[in-house]
Amino acid sequence: MKTKKRGASGRFGSRYGKSISTNFAKVEKLKSEKWRCPRCLKQTVKRESAGIWSCSSCGHRFAGKAFKPS
């Protein structure tokens, strides 16, 4: 469950405090957004698992950081 203000961290309710919840929400947002492909330069790269990224346009799979492809 998510709330309007807290986003993905709303599922924790009042547990863990505000700063941890906001930091978690930032990381979740980074993890799920689309990034630019290093090969075809389109904005179609998504995260498959921790550190593995793939482009849905050209099919390029590469390793990067856990939450951002760098």
PDB file with SEQRES, HELIX, SHEET and CRYST1 records, atoms N, CA, C and O in Angstrom:
SEQRES   1 A   70  MET LYS THR LYS LYS ARG GLY ALA SER GLY ARG PHE GLY          
SEQRES   2 A   70  SER ARG TYR GLY LYS SER ILE SER THR ASN PHE ALA LYS          
SEQRES   3 A   70  VAL GLU LYS LEU LYS SER GLU LYS TRP ARG CYS PRO ARG          
SEQRES   4 A   70  CYS LEU LYS GLN THR VAL LYS ARG GLU SER ALA GLY ILE          
SEQRES   5 A   70  TRP SER CYS SER SER CYS GLY HIS ARG PHE ALA GLY LYS          
SEQRES   6 A   70  ALA PHE LYS PRO SER                                          
HELIX    1 AA1 ALA A    8  PHE A   12  5                                   5    
HELIX    2 AA2 LYS A   18  SER A   32  1                                  15    
SHEET    1 AA1 3 VAL A  45  SER A  49  0                                        
SHEET    2 AA1 3 ILE A  52  CYS A  55 -1                                        
SHEET    3 AA1 3 ARG A  61  ALA A  63 -1                                        
CRYST1    1.000    1.000    1.000  90.00  90.00  90.00 P 1           1          
ATOM      1  N   MET A   1       0.833  -1.171   0.000  1.00  0.00           N  
ATOM      2  CA  MET A   1       0.000   0.000   0.000  1.00  0.00           C  
ATOM      3  C   MET A   1       0.878   1.235   0.000  1.00  0.00           C  
ATOM      4  O   MET A   1       1.890   1.271   0.701  1.00  0.00           O  
ATOM      5  N   LYS A   2       0.511   2.257  -0.777  1.00  0.00           N  
ATOM      6  CA  LYS A   2       1.288   3.476  -0.748  1.00  0.00           C  
ATOM      7  C   LYS A   2       0.375   4.665  -0.512  1.00  0.00           C  
ATOM      8  O   LYS A   2      -0.818   4.630  -0.817  1.00  0.00           O  
ATOM      9  N   THR A   3       0.955   5.703   0.031  1.00  0.00           N  
ATOM     10  CA  THR A   3       0.174   6.889   0.315  1.00  0.00           C  
ATOM     11  C   THR A   3       0.610   8.015  -0.614  1.00  0.00           C  
ATOM     12  O   THR A   3       1.631   7.910  -1.295  1.00  0.00           O  
ATOM     13  N   LYS A   4      -0.162   9.082  -0.638  1.00  0.00           N  
ATOM     14  CA  LYS A   4       0.124  10.180  -1.552  1.00  0.00           C  
ATOM     15  C   LYS A   4       1.415  10.910  -1.168  1.00  0.00           C  
ATOM     16  O   LYS A   4       2.217  11.240  -2.041  1.00  0.00           O  
ATOM     17  N   LYS A   5       1.621  11.161   0.104  1.00  0.00           N  
ATOM     18  CA  LYS A   5       2.797  11.902   0.539  1.00  0.00           C  
ATOM     19  C   LYS A   5       4.047  11.042   0.594  1.00  0.00           C  
ATOM     20  O   LYS A   5       5.120  11.485   0.184  1.00  0.00           O  
ATOM     21  N   ARG A   6       3.928   9.840   1.086  1.00  0.00           N  
ATOM     22  CA  ARG A   6       5.106   9.031   1.368  1.00  0.00           C  
ATOM     23  C   ARG A   6       5.515   8.132   0.212  1.00  0.00           C  
ATOM     24  O   ARG A   6       6.648   7.650   0.189  1.00  0.00           O  
ATOM     25  N   GLY A   7       4.635   7.895  -0.742  1.00  0.00           N  
ATOM     26  CA  GLY A   7       4.977   7.069  -1.890  1.00  0.00           C  
ATOM     27  C   GLY A   7       5.179   5.617  -1.517  1.00  0.00           C  
ATOM     28  O   GLY A   7       4.372   5.035  -0.793  1.00  0.00           O  
ATOM     29  N   ALA A   8       6.265   5.025  -2.015  1.00  0.00           N  
ATOM     30  CA  ALA A   8       6.523   3.604  -1.802  1.00  0.00           C  
ATOM     31  C   ALA A   8       6.838   3.270  -0.351  1.00  0.00           C  
ATOM     32  O   ALA A   8       6.639   2.134   0.080  1.00  0.00           O  
ATOM     33  N   SER A   9       7.330   4.250   0.411  1.00  0.00           N  
ATOM     34  CA  SER A   9       7.659   3.971   1.809  1.00  0.00           C  
ATOM     35  C   SER A   9       6.431   4.033   2.711  1.00  0.00           C  
ATOM     36  O   SER A   9       6.551   3.825   3.919  1.00  0.00           O  
ATOM     37  N   GLY A  10       5.263   4.313   2.159  1.00  0.00           N  
ATOM     38  CA  GLY A  10       4.035   4.343   2.934  1.00  0.00           C  
ATOM     39  C   GLY A  10       3.647   2.986   3.475  1.00  0.00           C  
ATOM     40  O   GLY A  10       2.847   2.893   4.406  1.00  0.00           O  
ATOM     41  N   ARG A  11       4.204   1.930   2.901  1.00  0.00           N  
ATOM     42  CA  ARG A  11       3.866   0.588   3.374  1.00  0.00           C  
ATOM     43  C   ARG A  11       4.445   0.287   4.747  1.00  0.00           C  
ATOM     44  O   ARG A  11       4.037  -0.683   5.387  1.00  0.00           O  
ATOM     45  N   PHE A  12       5.400   1.111   5.218  1.00  0.00           N  
ATOM     46  CA  PHE A  12       5.980   0.894   6.536  1.00  0.00           C  
ATOM     47  C   PHE A  12       5.178   1.545   7.649  1.00  0.00           C  
ATOM     48  O   PHE A  12       5.428   1.284   8.826  1.00  0.00           O  
ATOM     49  N   GLY A  13       4.220   2.387   7.294  1.00  0.00           N  
ATOM     50  CA  GLY A  13       3.412   3.050   8.306  1.00  0.00           C  
ATOM     51  C   GLY A  13       4.238   4.011   9.131  1.00  0.00           C  
ATOM     52  O   GLY A  13       5.023   4.785   8.583  1.00  0.00           O  
ATOM     53  N   SER A  14       4.074   3.974  10.424  1.00  0.00           N  
ATOM     54  CA  SER A  14       4.802   4.898  11.297  1.00  0.00           C  
ATOM     55  C   SER A  14       6.128   4.312  11.778  1.00  0.00           C  
ATOM     56  O   SER A  14       6.813   4.948  12.579  1.00  0.00           O  
ATOM     57  N   ARG A  15       6.501   3.155  11.329  1.00  0.00           N  
ATOM     58  CA  ARG A  15       7.749   2.527  11.769  1.00  0.00           C  
ATOM     59  C   ARG A  15       8.960   3.170  11.089  1.00  0.00           C  
ATOM     60  O   ARG A  15       8.829   3.736  10.004  1.00  0.00           O  
ATOM     61  N   TYR A  16      10.112   3.091  11.705  1.00  0.00           N  
ATOM     62  CA  TYR A  16      11.439   3.435  11.185  1.00  0.00           C  
ATOM     63  C   TYR A  16      11.744   4.918  11.081  1.00  0.00           C  
ATOM     64  O   TYR A  16      12.893   5.259  10.801  1.00  0.00           O  
ATOM     65  N   GLY A  17      10.802   5.819  11.285  1.00  0.00           N  
ATOM     66  CA  GLY A  17      11.100   7.250  11.290  1.00  0.00           C  
ATOM     67  C   GLY A  17      11.011   7.895   9.920  1.00  0.00           C  
ATOM     68  O   GLY A  17      10.955   7.221   8.891  1.00  0.00           O  
ATOM     69  N   LYS A  18      10.998   9.220   9.936  1.00  0.00           N  
ATOM     70  CA  LYS A  18      10.774   9.982   8.708  1.00  0.00           C  
ATOM     71  C   LYS A  18      11.977   9.965   7.779  1.00  0.00           C  
ATOM     72  O   LYS A  18      11.818   9.756   6.576  1.00  0.00           O  
ATOM     73  N   SER A  19      13.181  10.180   8.312  1.00  0.00           N  
ATOM     74  CA  SER A  19      14.354  10.303   7.443  1.00  0.00           C  
ATOM     75  C   SER A  19      14.655   8.997   6.718  1.00  0.00           C  
ATOM     76  O   SER A  19      15.013   9.011   5.541  1.00  0.00           O  
ATOM     77  N   ILE A  20      14.517   7.887   7.398  1.00  0.00           N  
ATOM     78  CA  ILE A  20      14.752   6.591   6.759  1.00  0.00           C  
ATOM     79  C   ILE A  20      13.703   6.336   5.687  1.00  0.00           C  
ATOM     80  O   ILE A  20      14.015   5.818   4.614  1.00  0.00           O  
ATOM     81  N   SER A  21      12.458   6.700   5.978  1.00  0.00           N  
ATOM     82  CA  SER A  21      11.395   6.498   5.001  1.00  0.00           C  
ATOM     83  C   SER A  21      11.588   7.354   3.758  1.00  0.00           C  
ATOM     84  O   SER A  21      11.356   6.884   2.644  1.00  0.00           O  
ATOM     85  N   THR A  22      12.012   8.610   3.932  1.00  0.00           N  
ATOM     86  CA  THR A  22      12.213   9.472   2.768  1.00  0.00           C  
ATOM     87  C   THR A  22      13.411   9.013   1.945  1.00  0.00           C  
ATOM     88  O   THR A  22      13.362   9.044   0.715  1.00  0.00           O  
ATOM     89  N   ASN A  23      14.490   8.585   2.611  1.00  0.00           N  
ATOM     90  CA  ASN A  23      15.648   8.067   1.874  1.00  0.00           C  
ATOM     91  C   ASN A  23      15.282   6.806   1.103  1.00  0.00           C  
ATOM     92  O   ASN A  23      15.713   6.620  -0.035  1.00  0.00           O  
ATOM     93  N   PHE A  24      14.499   5.957   1.715  1.00  0.00           N  
ATOM     94  CA  PHE A  24      14.065   4.737   1.043  1.00  0.00           C  
ATOM     95  C   PHE A  24      13.208   5.065  -0.176  1.00  0.00           C  
ATOM     96  O   PHE A  24      13.345   4.432  -1.223  1.00  0.00           O  
ATOM     97  N   ALA A  25      12.326   6.054  -0.040  1.00  0.00           N  
ATOM     98  CA  ALA A  25      11.467   6.447  -1.157  1.00  0.00           C  
ATOM     99  C   ALA A  25      12.291   6.980  -2.319  1.00  0.00           C  
ATOM    100  O   ALA A  25      11.963   6.713  -3.476  1.00  0.00           O  
ATOM    101  N   LYS A  26      13.362   7.734  -2.035  1.00  0.00           N  
ATOM    102  CA  LYS A  26      14.241   8.241  -3.099  1.00  0.00           C  
ATOM    103  C   LYS A  26      14.917   7.098  -3.840  1.00  0.00           C  
ATOM    104  O   LYS A  26      14.982   7.101  -5.070  1.00  0.00           O  
ATOM    105  N   VAL A  27      15.421   6.119  -3.092  1.00  0.00           N  
ATOM    106  CA  VAL A  27      16.110   4.977  -3.704  1.00  0.00           C  
ATOM    107  C   VAL A  27      15.142   4.151  -4.547  1.00  0.00           C  
ATOM    108  O   VAL A  27      15.493   3.718  -5.645  1.00  0.00           O  
ATOM    109  N   GLU A  28      13.930   3.930  -4.046  1.00  0.00           N  
ATOM    110  CA  GLU A  28      12.930   3.181  -4.805  1.00  0.00           C  
ATOM    111  C   GLU A  28      12.581   3.888  -6.111  1.00  0.00           C  
ATOM    112  O   GLU A  28      12.382   3.238  -7.137  1.00  0.00           O  
ATOM    113  N   LYS A  29      12.507   5.210  -6.074  1.00  0.00           N  
ATOM    114  CA  LYS A  29      12.188   5.966  -7.275  1.00  0.00           C  
ATOM    115  C   LYS A  29      13.324   5.871  -8.291  1.00  0.00           C  
ATOM    116  O   LYS A  29      13.072   5.695  -9.483  1.00  0.00           O  
ATOM    117  N   LEU A  30      14.572   5.985  -7.831  1.00  0.00           N  
ATOM    118  CA  LEU A  30      15.731   5.864  -8.722  1.00  0.00           C  
ATOM    119  C   LEU A  30      15.761   4.493  -9.385  1.00  0.00           C  
ATOM    120  O   LEU A  30      16.055   4.363 -10.574  1.00  0.00           O  
ATOM    121  N   LYS A  31      15.454   3.485  -8.596  1.00  0.00           N  
ATOM    122  CA  LYS A  31      15.540   2.103  -9.055  1.00  0.00           C  
ATOM    123  C   LYS A  31      14.551   1.809 -10.177  1.00  0.00           C  
ATOM    124  O   LYS A  31      14.844   1.025 -11.079  1.00  0.00           O  
ATOM    125  N   SER A  32      13.381   2.440 -10.118  1.00  0.00           N  
ATOM    126  CA  SER A  32      12.328   2.062 -11.057  1.00  0.00           C  
ATOM    127  C   SER A  32      12.203   2.969 -12.269  1.00  0.00           C  
ATOM    128  O   SER A  32      11.406   2.678 -13.161  1.00  0.00           O  
ATOM    129  N   GLU A  33      12.965   4.065 -12.335  1.00  0.00           N  
ATOM    130  CA  GLU A  33      12.808   4.938 -13.494  1.00  0.00           C  
ATOM    131  C   GLU A  33      13.638   4.451 -14.672  1.00  0.00           C  
ATOM    132  O   GLU A  33      14.507   3.593 -14.521  1.00  0.00           O  
ATOM    133  N   LYS A  34      13.362   5.006 -15.843  1.00  0.00           N  
ATOM    134  CA  LYS A  34      14.069   4.600 -17.053  1.00  0.00           C  
ATOM    135  C   LYS A  34      15.310   5.461 -17.244  1.00  0.00           C  
ATOM    136  O   LYS A  34      15.312   6.650 -16.924  1.00  0.00           O  
ATOM    137  N   TRP A  35      16.362   4.846 -17.767  1.00  0.00           N  
ATOM    138  CA  TRP A  35      17.644   5.508 -17.941  1.00  0.00           C  
ATOM    139  C   TRP A  35      18.053   5.471 -19.412  1.00  0.00           C  
ATOM    140  O   TRP A  35      17.414   4.801 -20.223  1.00  0.00           O  
ATOM    141  N   ARG A  36      19.113   6.189 -19.751  1.00  0.00           N  
ATOM    142  CA  ARG A  36      19.603   6.266 -21.121  1.00  0.00           C  
ATOM    143  C   ARG A  36      20.536   5.095 -21.421  1.00  0.00           C  
ATOM    144  O   ARG A  36      21.418   4.772 -20.626  1.00  0.00           O  
ATOM    145  N   CYS A  37      20.332   4.466 -22.571  1.00  0.00           N  
ATOM    146  CA  CYS A  37      21.155   3.330 -22.991  1.00  0.00           C  
ATOM    147  C   CYS A  37      22.511   3.826 -23.483  1.00  0.00           C  
ATOM    148  O   CYS A  37      22.565   4.794 -24.242  1.00  0.00           O  
ATOM    149  N   PRO A  38      23.620   3.179 -23.065  1.00  0.00           N  
ATOM    150  CA  PRO A  38      24.939   3.608 -23.548  1.00  0.00           C  
ATOM    151  C   PRO A  38      25.189   3.245 -25.012  1.00  0.00           C  
ATOM    152  O   PRO A  38      26.068   3.824 -25.649  1.00  0.00           O  
ATOM    153  N   ARG A  39      24.432   2.302 -25.543  1.00  0.00           N  
ATOM    154  CA  ARG A  39      24.651   1.888 -26.925  1.00  0.00           C  
ATOM    155  C   ARG A  39      23.774   2.668 -27.904  1.00  0.00           C  
ATOM    156  O   ARG A  39      24.300   3.281 -28.833  1.00  0.00           O  
ATOM    157  N   CYS A  40      22.465   2.661 -27.722  1.00  0.00           N  
ATOM    158  CA  CYS A  40      21.561   3.309 -28.687  1.00  0.00           C  
ATOM    159  C   CYS A  40      21.120   4.706 -28.247  1.00  0.00           C  
ATOM    160  O   CYS A  40      20.460   5.410 -29.011  1.00  0.00           O  
ATOM    161  N   LEU A  41      21.474   5.115 -27.026  1.00  0.00           N  
ATOM    162  CA  LEU A  41      21.193   6.444 -26.469  1.00  0.00           C  
ATOM    163  C   LEU A  41      19.714   6.769 -26.335  1.00  0.00           C  
ATOM    164  O   LEU A  41      19.347   7.943 -26.285  1.00  0.00           O  
ATOM    165  N   LYS A  42      18.850   5.750 -26.276  1.00  0.00           N  
ATOM    166  CA  LYS A  42      17.430   5.967 -26.029  1.00  0.00           C  
ATOM    167  C   LYS A  42      17.156   5.831 -24.532  1.00  0.00           C  
ATOM    168  O   LYS A  42      17.934   5.210 -23.808  1.00  0.00           O  
ATOM    169  N   GLN A  43      16.075   6.399 -24.082  1.00  0.00           N  
ATOM    170  CA  GLN A  43      15.702   6.404 -22.673  1.00  0.00           C  
ATOM    171  C   GLN A  43      14.888   5.145 -22.352  1.00  0.00           C  
ATOM    172  O   GLN A  43      13.738   5.249 -21.924  1.00  0.00           O  
ATOM    173  N   THR A  44      15.468   3.964 -22.554  1.00  0.00           N  
ATOM    174  CA  THR A  44      14.705   2.720 -22.425  1.00  0.00           C  
ATOM    175  C   THR A  44      15.373   1.671 -21.531  1.00  0.00           C  
ATOM    176  O   THR A  44      14.992   0.502 -21.575  1.00  0.00           O  
ATOM    177  N   VAL A  45      16.346   2.060 -20.736  1.00  0.00           N  
ATOM    178  CA  VAL A  45      17.034   1.096 -19.873  1.00  0.00           C  
ATOM    179  C   VAL A  45      16.265   0.937 -18.569  1.00  0.00           C  
ATOM    180  O   VAL A  45      15.922   1.923 -17.915  1.00  0.00           O  
ATOM    181  N   LYS A  46      15.994  -0.314 -18.194  1.00  0.00           N  
ATOM    182  CA  LYS A  46      15.330  -0.619 -16.938  1.00  0.00           C  
ATOM    183  C   LYS A  46      16.160  -1.621 -16.154  1.00  0.00           C  
ATOM    184  O   LYS A  46      16.987  -2.334 -16.722  1.00  0.00           O  
ATOM    185  N   ARG A  47      15.939  -1.672 -14.865  1.00  0.00           N  
ATOM    186  CA  ARG A  47      16.674  -2.567 -13.969  1.00  0.00           C  
ATOM    187  C   ARG A  47      16.046  -3.948 -13.994  1.00  0.00           C  
ATOM    188  O   ARG A  47      14.838  -4.087 -13.800  1.00  0.00           O  
ATOM    189  N   GLU A  48      16.857  -4.969 -14.231  1.00  0.00           N  
ATOM    190  CA  GLU A  48      16.384  -6.355 -14.172  1.00  0.00           C  
ATOM    191  C   GLU A  48      16.522  -6.906 -12.757  1.00  0.00           C  
ATOM    192  O   GLU A  48      15.574  -7.459 -12.200  1.00  0.00           O  
ATOM    193  N   SER A  49      17.694  -6.751 -12.191  1.00  0.00           N  
ATOM    194  CA  SER A  49      17.952  -7.142 -10.811  1.00  0.00           C  
ATOM    195  C   SER A  49      19.088  -6.264 -10.310  1.00  0.00           C  
ATOM    196  O   SER A  49      19.524  -5.353 -11.014  1.00  0.00           O  
ATOM    197  N   ALA A  50      19.566  -6.528  -9.110  1.00  0.00           N  
ATOM    198  CA  ALA A  50      20.588  -5.664  -8.514  1.00  0.00           C  
ATOM    199  C   ALA A  50      21.853  -5.663  -9.370  1.00  0.00           C  
ATOM    200  O   ALA A  50      22.548  -6.675  -9.456  1.00  0.00           O  
ATOM    201  N   GLY A  51      22.147  -4.538  -9.996  1.00  0.00           N  
ATOM    202  CA  GLY A  51      23.358  -4.387 -10.788  1.00  0.00           C  
ATOM    203  C   GLY A  51      23.237  -4.830 -12.224  1.00  0.00           C  
ATOM    204  O   GLY A  51      24.212  -4.706 -12.966  1.00  0.00           O  
ATOM    205  N   ILE A  52      22.103  -5.340 -12.665  1.00  0.00           N  
ATOM    206  CA  ILE A  52      21.926  -5.780 -14.050  1.00  0.00           C  
ATOM    207  C   ILE A  52      20.862  -4.920 -14.705  1.00  0.00           C  
ATOM    208  O   ILE A  52      19.737  -4.822 -14.214  1.00  0.00           O  
ATOM    209  N   TRP A  53      21.228  -4.296 -15.825  1.00  0.00           N  
ATOM    210  CA  TRP A  53      20.375  -3.355 -16.537  1.00  0.00           C  
ATOM    211  C   TRP A  53      20.209  -3.824 -17.966  1.00  0.00           C  
ATOM    212  O   TRP A  53      21.129  -4.406 -18.540  1.00  0.00           O  
ATOM    213  N   SER A  54      19.038  -3.575 -18.550  1.00  0.00           N  
ATOM    214  CA  SER A  54      18.836  -3.968 -19.943  1.00  0.00           C  
ATOM    215  C   SER A  54      18.029  -2.908 -20.677  1.00  0.00           C  
ATOM    216  O   SER A  54      17.156  -2.253 -20.108  1.00  0.00           O  
ATOM    217  N   CYS A  55      18.347  -2.760 -21.954  1.00  0.00           N  
ATOM    218  CA  CYS A  55      17.662  -1.812 -22.825  1.00  0.00           C  
ATOM    219  C   CYS A  55      16.558  -2.566 -23.555  1.00  0.00           C  
ATOM    220  O   CYS A  55      16.808  -3.600 -24.174  1.00  0.00           O  
ATOM    221  N   SER A  56      15.347  -2.048 -23.481  1.00  0.00           N  
ATOM    222  CA  SER A  56      14.244  -2.726 -24.153  1.00  0.00           C  
ATOM    223  C   SER A  56      14.209  -2.416 -25.640  1.00  0.00           C  
ATOM    224  O   SER A  56      13.498  -3.085 -26.389  1.00  0.00           O  
ATOM    225  N   SER A  57      14.958  -1.422 -26.080  1.00  0.00           N  
ATOM    226  CA  SER A  57      14.975  -1.052 -27.494  1.00  0.00           C  
ATOM    227  C   SER A  57      15.963  -1.904 -28.298  1.00  0.00           C  
ATOM    228  O   SER A  57      15.594  -2.527 -29.294  1.00  0.00           O  
ATOM    229  N   CYS A  58      17.230  -1.921 -27.848  1.00  0.00           N  
ATOM    230  CA  CYS A  58      18.248  -2.646 -28.618  1.00  0.00           C  
ATOM    231  C   CYS A  58      18.630  -3.986 -27.996  1.00  0.00           C  
ATOM    232  O   CYS A  58      19.359  -4.759 -28.618  1.00  0.00           O  
ATOM    233  N   GLY A  59      18.153  -4.281 -26.780  1.00  0.00           N  
ATOM    234  CA  GLY A  59      18.447  -5.559 -26.144  1.00  0.00           C  
ATOM    235  C   GLY A  59      19.784  -5.626 -25.440  1.00  0.00           C  
ATOM    236  O   GLY A  59      20.190  -6.701 -24.996  1.00  0.00           O  
ATOM    237  N   HIS A  60      20.474  -4.517 -25.326  1.00  0.00           N  
ATOM    238  CA  HIS A  60      21.789  -4.474 -24.684  1.00  0.00           C  
ATOM    239  C   HIS A  60      21.646  -4.694 -23.189  1.00  0.00           C  
ATOM    240  O   HIS A  60      20.887  -3.983 -22.531  1.00  0.00           O  
ATOM    241  N   ARG A  61      22.373  -5.680 -22.635  1.00  0.00           N  
ATOM    242  CA  ARG A  61      22.395  -5.938 -21.194  1.00  0.00           C  
ATOM    243  C   ARG A  61      23.783  -5.603 -20.682  1.00  0.00           C  
ATOM    244  O   ARG A  61      24.787  -5.952 -21.304  1.00  0.00           O  
ATOM    245  N   PHE A  62      23.834  -4.924 -19.545  1.00  0.00           N  
ATOM    246  CA  PHE A  62      25.126  -4.552 -18.996  1.00  0.00           C  
ATOM    247  C   PHE A  62      25.050  -4.473 -17.479  1.00  0.00           C  
ATOM    248  O   PHE A  62      23.968  -4.418 -16.895  1.00  0.00           O  
ATOM    249  N   ALA A  63      26.210  -4.469 -16.862  1.00  0.00           N  
ATOM    250  CA  ALA A  63      26.304  -4.369 -15.400  1.00  0.00           C  
ATOM    251  C   ALA A  63      26.560  -2.929 -15.021  1.00  0.00           C  
ATOM    252  O   ALA A  63      27.284  -2.206 -15.706  1.00  0.00           O  
ATOM    253  N   GLY A  64      25.963  -2.529 -13.933  1.00  0.00           N  
ATOM    254  CA  GLY A  64      26.156  -1.175 -13.426  1.00  0.00           C  
ATOM    255  C   GLY A  64      26.067  -1.215 -11.912  1.00  0.00           C  
ATOM    256  O   GLY A  64      26.290  -2.254 -11.292  1.00  0.00           O  
ATOM    257  N   LYS A  65      25.744  -0.087 -11.331  1.00  0.00           N  
ATOM    258  CA  LYS A  65      25.540  -0.053  -9.889  1.00  0.00           C  
ATOM    259  C   LYS A  65      24.191  -0.641  -9.549  1.00  0.00           C  
ATOM    260  O   LYS A  65      23.404  -0.943 -10.447  1.00  0.00           O  
ATOM    261  N   ALA A  66      23.909  -0.808  -8.280  1.00  0.00           N  
ATOM    262  CA  ALA A  66      22.698  -1.478  -7.859  1.00  0.00           C  
ATOM    263  C   ALA A  66      21.445  -0.654  -8.135  1.00  0.00           C  
ATOM    264  O   ALA A  66      20.420  -1.213  -8.525  1.00  0.00           O  
ATOM    265  N   PHE A  67      21.504   0.663  -7.941  1.00  0.00           N  
ATOM    266  CA  PHE A  67      20.305   1.484  -8.093  1.00  0.00           C  
ATOM    267  C   PHE A  67      20.375   2.449  -9.261  1.00  0.00           C  
ATOM    268  O   PHE A  67      19.343   2.988  -9.663  1.00  0.00           O  
ATOM    269  N   LYS A  68      21.562   2.689  -9.825  1.00  0.00           N  
ATOM    270  CA  LYS A  68      21.736   3.551 -10.990  1.00  0.00           C  
ATOM    271  C   LYS A  68      22.697   2.865 -11.943  1.00  0.00           C  
ATOM    272  O   LYS A  68      23.694   2.299 -11.494  1.00  0.00           O  
ATOM    273  N   PRO A  69      22.437   2.896 -13.230  1.00  0.00           N  
ATOM    274  CA  PRO A  69      23.461   2.407 -14.164  1.00  0.00           C  
ATOM    275  C   PRO A  69      24.466   3.517 -14.404  1.00  0.00           C  
ATOM    276  O   PRO A  69      24.091   4.603 -14.846  1.00  0.00           O  
ATOM    277  N   SER A  70      25.720   3.268 -14.124  1.00  0.00           N  
ATOM    278  CA  SER A  70      26.699   4.349 -14.289  1.00  0.00           C  
ATOM    279  C   SER A  70      27.709   4.014 -15.355  1.00  0.00           C  
ATOM    280  O   SER A  70      28.607   4.810 -15.627  1.00  0.00           O  
TER     281      SER A  70                                                      
END                                                                             
